[in-house]
Amino acid sequence: MVLVAIGFGLQHITFAPTLLWSIGFIIAFFLWGLGASIIYSRQRRLTSLILAHYLSNVMVTLAVLVLVTLQ
């Protein structure tokens, strides 16, 4: 689970706008990946994780669109 979470964290580093933010992104996505791994190991179902991933992507996209629009 830890290796999967590390991979998930490193995979999302490209979304960080700066080098300093990349550290936070690695940590945040590592924790998200670890939590997702634990949930999958208990449920053995991907449906809830796919939905959670989709909703988190939508929320981040909306937040970015709002911030860009306000500038």
CHARMM internal coordinates of N, CA and C (Angstrom, degrees):
IC EDIT
DIST 1 N 1 CA 1.4443
DIST 1 CA 1 C 1.5248
ANGL 1 N 1 CA 1 C 111.16
DIST 1 C 2 N 1.3151
ANGL 1 CA 1 C 2 N 116.29
DIHE 1 N 1 CA 1 C 2 N -39.53
DIST 2 N 2 CA 1.4601
ANGL 1 C 2 N 2 CA 119.24
DIHE 1 CA 1 C 2 N 2 CA -178.59
DIST 2 CA 2 C 1.5279
ANGL 2 N 2 CA 2 C 110.35
DIHE 1 C 2 N 2 CA 2 C -66.01
DIST 2 C 3 N 1.3243
ANGL 2 CA 2 C 3 N 117.76
DIHE 2 N 2 CA 2 C 3 N -40.17
DIST 3 N 3 CA 1.4624
ANGL 2 C 3 N 3 CA 120.38
DIHE 2 CA 2 C 3 N 3 CA 178.94
DIST 3 CA 3 C 1.5269
ANGL 3 N 3 CA 3 C 111.51
DIHE 2 C 3 N 3 CA 3 C -64.47
DIST 3 C 4 N 1.3067
ANGL 3 CA 3 C 4 N 116.87
DIHE 3 N 3 CA 3 C 4 N -40.35
DIST 4 N 4 CA 1.4663
ANGL 3 C 4 N 4 CA 120.96
DIHE 3 CA 3 C 4 N 4 CA 176.79
DIST 4 CA 4 C 1.5232
ANGL 4 N 4 CA 4 C 109.89
DIHE 3 C 4 N 4 CA 4 C -63.31
DIST 4 C 5 N 1.3126
ANGL 4 CA 4 C 5 N 117.36
DIHE 4 N 4 CA 4 C 5 N -42.61
DIST 5 N 5 CA 1.4671
ANGL 4 C 5 N 5 CA 121.52
DIHE 4 CA 4 C 5 N 5 CA 179.93
DIST 5 CA 5 C 1.5322
ANGL 5 N 5 CA 5 C 111.04
DIHE 4 C 5 N 5 CA 5 C -65.70
DIST 5 C 6 N 1.3210
ANGL 5 CA 5 C 6 N 117.15
DIHE 5 N 5 CA 5 C 6 N -39.11
DIST 6 N 6 CA 1.4648
ANGL 5 C 6 N 6 CA 120.37
DIHE 5 CA 5 C 6 N 6 CA 176.39
DIST 6 CA 6 C 1.5267
ANGL 6 N 6 CA 6 C 110.02
DIHE 5 C 6 N 6 CA 6 C -62.50
DIST 6 C 7 N 1.3271
ANGL 6 CA 6 C 7 N 115.92
DIHE 6 N 6 CA 6 C 7 N -45.12
DIST 7 N 7 CA 1.4649
ANGL 6 C 7 N 7 CA 120.20
DIHE 6 CA 6 C 7 N 7 CA 177.48
DIST 7 CA 7 C 1.5149
ANGL 7 N 7 CA 7 C 112.26
DIHE 6 C 7 N 7 CA 7 C -60.53
DIST 7 C 8 N 1.3178
ANGL 7 CA 7 C 8 N 116.86
DIHE 7 N 7 CA 7 C 8 N -41.03
DIST 8 N 8 CA 1.4633
ANGL 7 C 8 N 8 CA 121.77
DIHE 7 CA 7 C 8 N 8 CA 178.87
DIST 8 CA 8 C 1.5290
ANGL 8 N 8 CA 8 C 109.95
DIHE 7 C 8 N 8 CA 8 C -63.75
DIST 8 C 9 N 1.3204
ANGL 8 CA 8 C 9 N 116.28
DIHE 8 N 8 CA 8 C 9 N -42.52
DIST 9 N 9 CA 1.4628
ANGL 8 C 9 N 9 CA 120.44
DIHE 8 CA 8 C 9 N 9 CA 178.42
DIST 9 CA 9 C 1.5167
ANGL 9 N 9 CA 9 C 112.32
DIHE 8 C 9 N 9 CA 9 C -63.85
DIST 9 C 10 N 1.3247
ANGL 9 CA 9 C 10 N 116.82
DIHE 9 N 9 CA 9 C 10 N -46.31
DIST 10 N 10 CA 1.4572
ANGL 9 C 10 N 10 CA 120.70
DIHE 9 CA 9 C 10 N 10 CA -179.95
DIST 10 CA 10 C 1.5284
ANGL 10 N 10 CA 10 C 111.89
DIHE 9 C 10 N 10 CA 10 C -67.78
DIST 10 C 11 N 1.3036
ANGL 10 CA 10 C 11 N 116.83
DIHE 10 N 10 CA 10 C 11 N -33.62
DIST 11 N 11 CA 1.4623
ANGL 10 C 11 N 11 CA 121.26
DIHE 10 CA 10 C 11 N 11 CA -179.85
DIST 11 CA 11 C 1.5298
ANGL 11 N 11 CA 11 C 111.33
DIHE 10 C 11 N 11 CA 11 C -63.41
DIST 11 C 12 N 1.3133
ANGL 11 CA 11 C 12 N 117.85
DIHE 11 N 11 CA 11 C 12 N -30.82
DIST 12 N 12 CA 1.4603
ANGL 11 C 12 N 12 CA 121.69
DIHE 11 CA 11 C 12 N 12 CA -176.30
DIST 12 CA 12 C 1.5259
ANGL 12 N 12 CA 12 C 113.65
DIHE 11 C 12 N 12 CA 12 C -95.65
DIST 12 C 13 N 1.3165
ANGL 12 CA 12 C 13 N 117.74
DIHE 12 N 12 CA 12 C 13 N 6.20
DIST 13 N 13 CA 1.4642
ANGL 12 C 13 N 13 CA 121.21
DIHE 12 CA 12 C 13 N 13 CA 179.87
DIST 13 CA 13 C 1.5314
ANGL 13 N 13 CA 13 C 111.31
DIHE 12 C 13 N 13 CA 13 C -64.33
DIST 13 C 14 N 1.3119
ANGL 13 CA 13 C 14 N 117.13
DIHE 13 N 13 CA 13 C 14 N -26.67
DIST 14 N 14 CA 1.4658
ANGL 13 C 14 N 14 CA 120.45
DIHE 13 CA 13 C 14 N 14 CA -178.04
DIST 14 CA 14 C 1.5280
ANGL 14 N 14 CA 14 C 112.48
DIHE 13 C 14 N 14 CA 14 C -66.49
DIST 14 C 15 N 1.3245
ANGL 14 CA 14 C 15 N 118.08
DIHE 14 N 14 CA 14 C 15 N -16.14
DIST 15 N 15 CA 1.4597
ANGL 14 C 15 N 15 CA 121.12
DIHE 14 CA 14 C 15 N 15 CA 179.18
DIST 15 CA 15 C 1.5302
ANGL 15 N 15 CA 15 C 112.37
DIHE 14 C 15 N 15 CA 15 C -83.21
DIST 15 C 16 N 1.3183
ANGL 15 CA 15 C 16 N 117.56
DIHE 15 N 15 CA 15 C 16 N -10.99
DIST 16 N 16 CA 1.4677
ANGL 15 C 16 N 16 CA 121.12
DIHE 15 CA 15 C 16 N 16 CA -178.17
DIST 16 CA 16 C 1.5284
ANGL 16 N 16 CA 16 C 110.03
DIHE 15 C 16 N 16 CA 16 C -72.05
DIST 16 C 17 N 1.3314
ANGL 16 CA 16 C 17 N 117.01
DIHE 16 N 16 CA 16 C 17 N 130.19
DIST 17 N 17 CA 1.4668
ANGL 16 C 17 N 17 CA 119.40
DIHE 16 CA 16 C 17 N 17 CA -178.46
DIST 17 CA 17 C 1.5325
ANGL 17 N 17 CA 17 C 114.02
DIHE 16 C 17 N 17 CA 17 C -74.78
DIST 17 C 18 N 1.3301
ANGL 17 CA 17 C 18 N 117.99
DIHE 17 N 17 CA 17 C 18 N -24.34
DIST 18 N 18 CA 1.4669
ANGL 17 C 18 N 18 CA 121.12
DIHE 17 CA 17 C 18 N 18 CA 179.16
DIST 18 CA 18 C 1.5239
ANGL 18 N 18 CA 18 C 109.35
DIHE 17 C 18 N 18 CA 18 C -137.29
DIST 18 C 19 N 1.3217
ANGL 18 CA 18 C 19 N 114.81
DIHE 18 N 18 CA 18 C 19 N 167.99
DIST 19 N 19 CA 1.4639
ANGL 18 C 19 N 19 CA 119.85
DIHE 18 CA 18 C 19 N 19 CA 178.60
DIST 19 CA 19 C 1.5324
ANGL 19 N 19 CA 19 C 111.28
DIHE 18 C 19 N 19 CA 19 C -64.20
DIST 19 C 20 N 1.3256
ANGL 19 CA 19 C 20 N 116.99
DIHE 19 N 19 CA 19 C 20 N -39.79
DIST 20 N 20 CA 1.4643
ANGL 19 C 20 N 20 CA 120.42
DIHE 19 CA 19 C 20 N 20 CA 178.68
DIST 20 CA 20 C 1.5260
ANGL 20 N 20 CA 20 C 111.16
DIHE 19 C 20 N 20 CA 20 C -62.82
DIST 20 C 21 N 1.3210
ANGL 20 CA 20 C 21 N 116.62
DIHE 20 N 20 CA 20 C 21 N -42.23
DIST 21 N 21 CA 1.4602
ANGL 20 C 21 N 21 CA 120.56
DIHE 20 CA 20 C 21 N 21 CA 178.81
DIST 21 CA 21 C 1.5268
ANGL 21 N 21 CA 21 C 111.58
DIHE 20 C 21 N 21 CA 21 C -65.90
DIST 21 C 22 N 1.3212
ANGL 21 CA 21 C 22 N 117.47
DIHE 21 N 21 CA 21 C 22 N -27.54
DIST 22 N 22 CA 1.4656
ANGL 21 C 22 N 22 CA 119.68
DIHE 21 CA 21 C 22 N 22 CA -177.47
DIST 22 CA 22 C 1.5279
ANGL 22 N 22 CA 22 C 111.47
DIHE 21 C 22 N 22 CA 22 C -60.35
DIST 22 C 23 N 1.3204
ANGL 22 CA 22 C 23 N 116.98
DIHE 22 N 22 CA 22 C 23 N -33.62
DIST 23 N 23 CA 1.4652
ANGL 22 C 23 N 23 CA 120.26
DIHE 22 CA 22 C 23 N 23 CA 177.70
DIST 23 CA 23 C 1.5288
ANGL 23 N 23 CA 23 C 110.17
DIHE 22 C 23 N 23 CA 23 C -64.21
DIST 23 C 24 N 1.3182
ANGL 23 CA 23 C 24 N 115.92
DIHE 23 N 23 CA 23 C 24 N -45.50
DIST 24 N 24 CA 1.4642
ANGL 23 C 24 N 24 CA 120.16
DIHE 23 CA 23 C 24 N 24 CA 177.42
DIST 24 CA 24 C 1.5120
ANGL 24 N 24 CA 24 C 112.24
DIHE 23 C 24 N 24 CA 24 C -63.39
DIST 24 C 25 N 1.3332
ANGL 24 CA 24 C 25 N 116.43
DIHE 24 N 24 CA 24 C 25 N -39.07
DIST 25 N 25 CA 1.4678
ANGL 24 C 25 N 25 CA 120.48
DIHE 24 CA 24 C 25 N 25 CA 179.05
DIST 25 CA 25 C 1.5213
ANGL 25 N 25 CA 25 C 110.66
DIHE 24 C 25 N 25 CA 25 C -64.34
DIST 25 C 26 N 1.3326
ANGL 25 CA 25 C 26 N 116.65
DIHE 25 N 25 CA 25 C 26 N -42.96
DIST 26 N 26 CA 1.4723
ANGL 25 C 26 N 26 CA 119.92
DIHE 25 CA 25 C 26 N 26 CA 179.31
DIST 26 CA 26 C 1.5263
ANGL 26 N 26 CA 26 C 109.97
DIHE 25 C 26 N 26 CA 26 C -60.68
DIST 26 C 27 N 1.3185
ANGL 26 CA 26 C 27 N 116.66
DIHE 26 N 26 CA 26 C 27 N -45.81
DIST 27 N 27 CA 1.4690
ANGL 26 C 27 N 27 CA 120.61
DIHE 26 CA 26 C 27 N 27 CA -179.17
DIST 27 CA 27 C 1.5287
ANGL 27 N 27 CA 27 C 110.75
DIHE 26 C 27 N 27 CA 27 C -64.73
DIST 27 C 28 N 1.3363
ANGL 27 CA 27 C 28 N 116.33
DIHE 27 N 27 CA 27 C 28 N -47.71
DIST 28 N 28 CA 1.4658
ANGL 27 C 28 N 28 CA 120.14
DIHE 27 CA 27 C 28 N 28 CA -177.22
DIST 28 CA 28 C 1.5290
ANGL 28 N 28 CA 28 C 111.19
DIHE 27 C 28 N 28 CA 28 C -62.83
DIST 28 C 29 N 1.3195
ANGL 28 CA 28 C 29 N 116.82
DIHE 28 N 28 CA 28 C 29 N -46.45
DIST 29 N 29 CA 1.4595
ANGL 28 C 29 N 29 CA 119.00
DIHE 28 CA 28 C 29 N 29 CA -178.34
DIST 29 CA 29 C 1.5287
ANGL 29 N 29 CA 29 C 111.91
DIHE 28 C 29 N 29 CA 29 C -74.39
DIST 29 C 30 N 1.3277
ANGL 29 CA 29 C 30 N 117.57
DIHE 29 N 29 CA 29 C 30 N -26.73
DIST 30 N 30 CA 1.4601
ANGL 29 C 30 N 30 CA 120.24
DIHE 29 CA 29 C 30 N 30 CA 172.14
DIST 30 CA 30 C 1.5261
ANGL 30 N 30 CA 30 C 109.66
DIHE 29 C 30 N 30 CA 30 C -62.06
DIST 30 C 31 N 1.3389
ANGL 30 CA 30 C 31 N 116.12
DIHE 30 N 30 CA 30 C 31 N -47.35
DIST 31 N 31 CA 1.4625
ANGL 30 C 31 N 31 CA 119.65
DIHE 30 CA 30 C 31 N 31 CA 179.32
DIST 31 CA 31 C 1.5239
ANGL 31 N 31 CA 31 C 111.78
DIHE 30 C 31 N 31 CA 31 C -64.25
DIST 31 C 32 N 1.3264
ANGL 31 CA 31 C 32 N 117.29
DIHE 31 N 31 CA 31 C 32 N -40.07
DIST 32 N 32 CA 1.4685
ANGL 31 C 32 N 32 CA 121.44
DIHE 31 CA 31 C 32 N 32 CA 177.02
DIST 32 CA 32 C 1.5255
ANGL 32 N 32 CA 32 C 109.35
DIHE 31 C 32 N 32 CA 32 C -61.48
DIST 32 C 33 N 1.3250
ANGL 32 CA 32 C 33 N 116.20
DIHE 32 N 32 CA 32 C 33 N -46.44
DIST 33 N 33 CA 1.4689
ANGL 32 C 33 N 33 CA 120.69
DIHE 32 CA 32 C 33 N 33 CA 179.66
DIST 33 CA 33 C 1.5186
ANGL 33 N 33 CA 33 C 112.45
DIHE 32 C 33 N 33 CA 33 C -63.94
DIST 33 C 34 N 1.3197
ANGL 33 CA 33 C 34 N 117.04
DIHE 33 N 33 CA 33 C 34 N -38.94
DIST 34 N 34 CA 1.4624
ANGL 33 C 34 N 34 CA 120.62
DIHE 33 CA 33 C 34 N 34 CA 177.97
DIST 34 CA 34 C 1.5239
ANGL 34 N 34 CA 34 C 110.21
DIHE 33 C 34 N 34 CA 34 C -65.17
DIST 34 C 35 N 1.3285
ANGL 34 CA 34 C 35 N 116.07
DIHE 34 N 34 CA 34 C 35 N -44.73
DIST 35 N 35 CA 1.4634
ANGL 34 C 35 N 35 CA 119.79
DIHE 34 CA 34 C 35 N 35 CA 177.17
DIST 35 CA 35 C 1.5283
ANGL 35 N 35 CA 35 C 111.74
DIHE 34 C 35 N 35 CA 35 C -61.60
DIST 35 C 36 N 1.3208
ANGL 35 CA 35 C 36 N 116.36
DIHE 35 N 35 CA 35 C 36 N -42.68
DIST 36 N 36 CA 1.4669
ANGL 35 C 36 N 36 CA 120.19
DIHE 35 CA 35 C 36 N 36 CA 178.85
DIST 36 CA 36 C 1.5277
ANGL 36 N 36 CA 36 C 110.95
DIHE 35 C 36 N 36 CA 36 C -63.98
DIST 36 C 37 N 1.3183
ANGL 36 CA 36 C 37 N 116.56
DIHE 36 N 36 CA 36 C 37 N -38.96
DIST 37 N 37 CA 1.4699
ANGL 36 C 37 N 37 CA 120.25
DIHE 36 CA 36 C 37 N 37 CA 177.84
DIST 37 CA 37 C 1.5260
ANGL 37 N 37 CA 37 C 111.54
DIHE 36 C 37 N 37 CA 37 C -63.05
DIST 37 C 38 N 1.3158
ANGL 37 CA 37 C 38 N 116.19
DIHE 37 N 37 CA 37 C 38 N -41.86
DIST 38 N 38 CA 1.4677
ANGL 37 C 38 N 38 CA 120.22
DIHE 37 CA 37 C 38 N 38 CA 178.95
DIST 38 CA 38 C 1.5259
ANGL 38 N 38 CA 38 C 110.59
DIHE 37 C 38 N 38 CA 38 C -65.20
DIST 38 C 39 N 1.3281
ANGL 38 CA 38 C 39 N 116.07
DIHE 38 N 38 CA 38 C 39 N -44.03
DIST 39 N 39 CA 1.4694
ANGL 38 C 39 N 39 CA 119.63
DIHE 38 CA 38 C 39 N 39 CA 178.16
DIST 39 CA 39 C 1.5171
ANGL 39 N 39 CA 39 C 110.57
DIHE 38 C 39 N 39 CA 39 C -61.09
DIST 39 C 40 N 1.3407
ANGL 39 CA 39 C 40 N 117.23
DIHE 39 N 39 CA 39 C 40 N -45.09
DIST 40 N 40 CA 1.4725
ANGL 39 C 40 N 40 CA 119.39
DIHE 39 CA 39 C 40 N 40 CA -179.91
DIST 40 CA 40 C 1.5245
ANGL 40 N 40 CA 40 C 111.38
DIHE 39 C 40 N 40 CA 40 C -63.78
DIST 40 C 41 N 1.3245
ANGL 40 CA 40 C 41 N 116.82
DIHE 40 N 40 CA 40 C 41 N -40.16
DIST 41 N 41 CA 1.4699
ANGL 40 C 41 N 41 CA 118.91
DIHE 40 CA 40 C 41 N 41 CA -178.45
DIST 41 CA 41 C 1.5264
ANGL 41 N 41 CA 41 C 112.04
DIHE 40 C 41 N 41 CA 41 C -63.99
DIST 41 C 42 N 1.3226
ANGL 41 CA 41 C 42 N 116.76
DIHE 41 N 41 CA 41 C 42 N -26.86
DIST 42 N 42 CA 1.4652
ANGL 41 C 42 N 42 CA 120.60
DIHE 41 CA 41 C 42 N 42 CA 179.08
DIST 42 CA 42 C 1.5248
ANGL 42 N 42 CA 42 C 112.40
DIHE 41 C 42 N 42 CA 42 C -87.69
DIST 42 C 43 N 1.3390
ANGL 42 CA 42 C 43 N 116.88
DIHE 42 N 42 CA 42 C 43 N -39.00
DIST 43 N 43 CA 1.4649
ANGL 42 C 43 N 43 CA 120.27
DIHE 42 CA 42 C 43 N 43 CA -175.25
DIST 43 CA 43 C 1.5260
ANGL 43 N 43 CA 43 C 113.65
DIHE 42 C 43 N 43 CA 43 C -91.99
DIST 43 C 44 N 1.3305
ANGL 43 CA 43 C 44 N 115.87
DIHE 43 N 43 CA 43 C 44 N -30.88
DIST 44 N 44 CA 1.4731
ANGL 43 C 44 N 44 CA 121.68
DIHE 43 CA 43 C 44 N 44 CA -173.67
DIST 44 CA 44 C 1.5273
ANGL 44 N 44 CA 44 C 111.65
DIHE 43 C 44 N 44 CA 44 C 59.03
DIST 44 C 45 N 1.3391
ANGL 44 CA 44 C 45 N 115.47
DIHE 44 N 44 CA 44 C 45 N 31.99
DIST 45 N 45 CA 1.4613
ANGL 44 C 45 N 45 CA 121.34
DIHE 44 CA 44 C 45 N 45 CA 178.61
DIST 45 CA 45 C 1.5175
ANGL 45 N 45 CA 45 C 108.52
DIHE 44 C 45 N 45 CA 45 C -136.19
DIST 45 C 46 N 1.3208
ANGL 45 CA 45 C 46 N 116.25
DIHE 45 N 45 CA 45 C 46 N 139.71
DIST 46 N 46 CA 1.4586
ANGL 45 C 46 N 46 CA 120.59
DIHE 45 CA 45 C 46 N 46 CA 179.39
DIST 46 CA 46 C 1.5266
ANGL 46 N 46 CA 46 C 113.23
DIHE 45 C 46 N 46 CA 46 C -95.88
DIST 46 C 47 N 1.3169
ANGL 46 CA 46 C 47 N 117.76
DIHE 46 N 46 CA 46 C 47 N -12.46
DIST 47 N 47 CA 1.4598
ANGL 46 C 47 N 47 CA 121.09
DIHE 46 CA 46 C 47 N 47 CA -173.38
DIST 47 CA 47 C 1.5245
ANGL 47 N 47 CA 47 C 112.15
DIHE 46 C 47 N 47 CA 47 C -55.95
DIST 47 C 48 N 1.3196
ANGL 47 CA 47 C 48 N 118.24
DIHE 47 N 47 CA 47 C 48 N -49.23
DIST 48 N 48 CA 1.4635
ANGL 47 C 48 N 48 CA 120.44
DIHE 47 CA 47 C 48 N 48 CA -178.08
DIST 48 CA 48 C 1.5290
ANGL 48 N 48 CA 48 C 111.54
DIHE 47 C 48 N 48 CA 48 C -66.52
DIST 48 C 49 N 1.3263
ANGL 48 CA 48 C 49 N 116.58
DIHE 48 N 48 CA 48 C 49 N -34.71
DIST 49 N 49 CA 1.4672
ANGL 48 C 49 N 49 CA 119.82
DIHE 48 CA 48 C 49 N 49 CA 179.09
DIST 49 CA 49 C 1.5259
ANGL 49 N 49 CA 49 C 111.63
DIHE 48 C 49 N 49 CA 49 C -71.22
DIST 49 C 50 N 1.3143
ANGL 49 CA 49 C 50 N 116.68
DIHE 49 N 49 CA 49 C 50 N -38.25
DIST 50 N 50 CA 1.4633
ANGL 49 C 50 N 50 CA 120.23
DIHE 49 CA 49 C 50 N 50 CA 176.99
DIST 50 CA 50 C 1.5243
ANGL 50 N 50 CA 50 C 109.65
DIHE 49 C 50 N 50 CA 50 C -63.63
DIST 50 C 51 N 1.3146
ANGL 50 CA 50 C 51 N 116.89
DIHE 50 N 50 CA 50 C 51 N -43.62
DIST 51 N 51 CA 1.4618
ANGL 50 C 51 N 51 CA 121.17
DIHE 50 CA 50 C 51 N 51 CA 178.65
DIST 51 CA 51 C 1.5343
ANGL 51 N 51 CA 51 C 110.97
DIHE 50 C 51 N 51 CA 51 C -63.96
DIST 51 C 52 N 1.3173
ANGL 51 CA 51 C 52 N 117.91
DIHE 51 N 51 CA 51 C 52 N -43.62
DIST 52 N 52 CA 1.4619
ANGL 51 C 52 N 52 CA 121.67
DIHE 51 CA 51 C 52 N 52 CA 178.48
DIST 52 CA 52 C 1.5262
ANGL 52 N 52 CA 52 C 110.98
DIHE 51 C 52 N 52 CA 52 C -62.96
DIST 52 C 53 N 1.3181
ANGL 52 CA 52 C 53 N 117.41
DIHE 52 N 52 CA 52 C 53 N -41.62
DIST 53 N 53 CA 1.4647
ANGL 52 C 53 N 53 CA 121.84
DIHE 52 CA 52 C 53 N 53 CA 178.68
DIST 53 CA 53 C 1.5251
ANGL 53 N 53 CA 53 C 110.07
DIHE 52 C 53 N 53 CA 53 C -64.06
DIST 53 C 54 N 1.3114
ANGL 53 CA 53 C 54 N 116.91
DIHE 53 N 53 CA 53 C 54 N -44.18
DIST 54 N 54 CA 1.4666
ANGL 53 C 54 N 54 CA 121.61
DIHE 53 CA 53 C 54 N 54 CA 178.72
DIST 54 CA 54 C 1.5335
ANGL 54 N 54 CA 54 C 110.77
DIHE 53 C 54 N 54 CA 54 C -61.46
DIST 54 C 55 N 1.3301
ANGL 54 CA 54 C 55 N 116.29
DIHE 54 N 54 CA 54 C 55 N -47.54
DIST 55 N 55 CA 1.4681
ANGL 54 C 55 N 55 CA 119.92
DIHE 54 CA 54 C 55 N 55 CA -178.95
DIST 55 CA 55 C 1.5277
ANGL 55 N 55 CA 55 C 111.79
DIHE 54 C 55 N 55 CA 55 C -64.53
DIST 55 C 56 N 1.3215
ANGL 55 CA 55 C 56 N 117.56
DIHE 55 N 55 CA 55 C 56 N -39.11
DIST 56 N 56 CA 1.4657
ANGL 55 C 56 N 56 CA 118.97
DIHE 55 CA 55 C 56 N 56 CA 178.21
DIST 56 CA 56 C 1.5203
ANGL 56 N 56 CA 56 C 110.87
DIHE 55 C 56 N 56 CA 56 C -66.43
DIST 56 C 57 N 1.3336
ANGL 56 CA 56 C 57 N 117.70
DIHE 56 N 56 CA 56 C 57 N -37.14
DIST 57 N 57 CA 1.4636
ANGL 56 C 57 N 57 CA 120.43
DIHE 56 CA 56 C 57 N 57 CA 176.61
DIST 57 CA 57 C 1.5233
ANGL 57 N 57 CA 57 C 110.94
DIHE 56 C 57 N 57 CA 57 C -64.77
DIST 57 C 58 N 1.3217
ANGL 57 CA 57 C 58 N 117.09
DIHE 57 N 57 CA 57 C 58 N -41.41
DIST 58 N 58 CA 1.4632
ANGL 57 C 58 N 58 CA 121.06
DIHE 57 CA 57 C 58 N 58 CA 179.20
DIST 58 CA 58 C 1.5228
ANGL 58 N 58 CA 58 C 110.22
DIHE 57 C 58 N 58 CA 58 C -63.19
DIST 58 C 59 N 1.3202
ANGL 58 CA 58 C 59 N 117.37
DIHE 58 N 58 CA 58 C 59 N -44.64
DIST 59 N 59 CA 1.4616
ANGL 58 C 59 N 59 CA 120.89
DIHE 58 CA 58 C 59 N 59 CA -178.25
DIST 59 CA 59 C 1.5326
ANGL 59 N 59 CA 59 C 111.42
DIHE 58 C 59 N 59 CA 59 C -64.07
DIST 59 C 60 N 1.3198
ANGL 59 CA 59 C 60 N 116.74
DIHE 59 N 59 CA 59 C 60 N -43.04
DIST 60 N 60 CA 1.4689
ANGL 59 C 60 N 60 CA 120.00
DIHE 59 CA 59 C 60 N 60 CA 178.70
DIST 60 CA 60 C 1.5216
ANGL 60 N 60 CA 60 C 110.41
DIHE 59 C 60 N 60 CA 60 C -65.51
DIST 60 C 61 N 1.3282
ANGL 60 CA 60 C 61 N 117.21
DIHE 60 N 60 CA 60 C 61 N -42.07
DIST 61 N 61 CA 1.4559
ANGL 60 C 61 N 61 CA 120.92
DIHE 60 CA 60 C 61 N 61 CA 178.94
DIST 61 CA 61 C 1.5256
ANGL 61 N 61 CA 61 C 111.06
DIHE 60 C 61 N 61 CA 61 C -62.12
DIST 61 C 62 N 1.3235
ANGL 61 CA 61 C 62 N 116.99
DIHE 61 N 61 CA 61 C 62 N -44.26
DIST 62 N 62 CA 1.4557
ANGL 61 C 62 N 62 CA 119.93
DIHE 61 CA 61 C 62 N 62 CA 178.14
DIST 62 CA 62 C 1.5287
ANGL 62 N 62 CA 62 C 111.85
DIHE 61 C 62 N 62 CA 62 C -62.98
DIST 62 C 63 N 1.3144
ANGL 62 CA 62 C 63 N 117.00
DIHE 62 N 62 CA 62 C 63 N -40.95
DIST 63 N 63 CA 1.4633
ANGL 62 C 63 N 63 CA 120.63
DIHE 62 CA 62 C 63 N 63 CA 179.00
DIST 63 CA 63 C 1.5309
ANGL 63 N 63 CA 63 C 110.59
DIHE 62 C 63 N 63 CA 63 C -62.17
DIST 63 C 64 N 1.3082
ANGL 63 CA 63 C 64 N 117.08
DIHE 63 N 63 CA 63 C 64 N -43.81
DIST 64 N 64 CA 1.4646
ANGL 63 C 64 N 64 CA 120.82
DIHE 63 CA 63 C 64 N 64 CA 178.79
DIST 64 CA 64 C 1.5209
ANGL 64 N 64 CA 64 C 110.90
DIHE 63 C 64 N 64 CA 64 C -64.22
DIST 64 C 65 N 1.3333
ANGL 64 CA 64 C 65 N 117.05
DIHE 64 N 64 CA 64 C 65 N -42.26
DIST 65 N 65 CA 1.4537
ANGL 64 C 65 N 65 CA 120.19
DIHE 64 CA 64 C 65 N 65 CA 178.60
DIST 65 CA 65 C 1.5295
ANGL 65 N 65 CA 65 C 111.72
DIHE 64 C 65 N 65 CA 65 C -62.14
DIST 65 C 66 N 1.3139
ANGL 65 CA 65 C 66 N 117.01
DIHE 65 N 65 CA 65 C 66 N -39.90
DIST 66 N 66 CA 1.4621
ANGL 65 C 66 N 66 CA 120.56
DIHE 65 CA 65 C 66 N 66 CA 177.91
DIST 66 CA 66 C 1.5243
ANGL 66 N 66 CA 66 C 110.18
DIHE 65 C 66 N 66 CA 66 C -64.66
DIST 66 C 67 N 1.3260
ANGL 66 CA 66 C 67 N 117.14
DIHE 66 N 66 CA 66 C 67 N -45.56
DIST 67 N 67 CA 1.4595
ANGL 66 C 67 N 67 CA 120.46
DIHE 66 CA 66 C 67 N 67 CA -179.39
DIST 67 CA 67 C 1.5272
ANGL 67 N 67 CA 67 C 111.56
DIHE 66 C 67 N 67 CA 67 C -63.92
DIST 67 C 68 N 1.3053
ANGL 67 CA 67 C 68 N 117.73
DIHE 67 N 67 CA 67 C 68 N -40.36
DIST 68 N 68 CA 1.4664
ANGL 67 C 68 N 68 CA 121.54
DIHE 67 CA 67 C 68 N 68 CA 179.31
DIST 68 CA 68 C 1.5218
ANGL 68 N 68 CA 68 C 110.23
DIHE 67 C 68 N 68 CA 68 C -67.89
DIST 68 C 69 N 1.3089
ANGL 68 CA 68 C 69 N 117.04
DIHE 68 N 68 CA 68 C 69 N -38.61
DIST 69 N 69 CA 1.4572
ANGL 68 C 69 N 69 CA 121.52
DIHE 68 CA 68 C 69 N 69 CA -178.45
DIST 69 CA 69 C 1.5344
ANGL 69 N 69 CA 69 C 110.50
DIHE 68 C 69 N 69 CA 69 C -67.82
DIST 69 C 70 N 1.3240
ANGL 69 CA 69 C 70 N 117.85
DIHE 69 N 69 CA 69 C 70 N -35.71
DIST 70 N 70 CA 1.4563
ANGL 69 C 70 N 70 CA 121.41
DIHE 69 CA 69 C 70 N 70 CA -177.93
DIST 70 CA 70 C 1.5219
ANGL 70 N 70 CA 70 C 113.69
DIHE 69 C 70 N 70 CA 70 C -74.29
DIST 70 C 71 N 1.3045
ANGL 70 CA 70 C 71 N 117.71
DIHE 70 N 70 CA 70 C 71 N -13.84
DIST 71 N 71 CA 1.4795
ANGL 70 C 71 N 71 CA 119.47
DIHE 70 CA 70 C 71 N 71 CA -178.65
DIST 71 CA 71 C 1.4873
ANGL 71 N 71 CA 71 C 112.41
DIHE 70 C 71 N 71 CA 71 C -84.01
END
COOR INIT
IC SEED 1 N 1 CA 1 C
IC BUILD
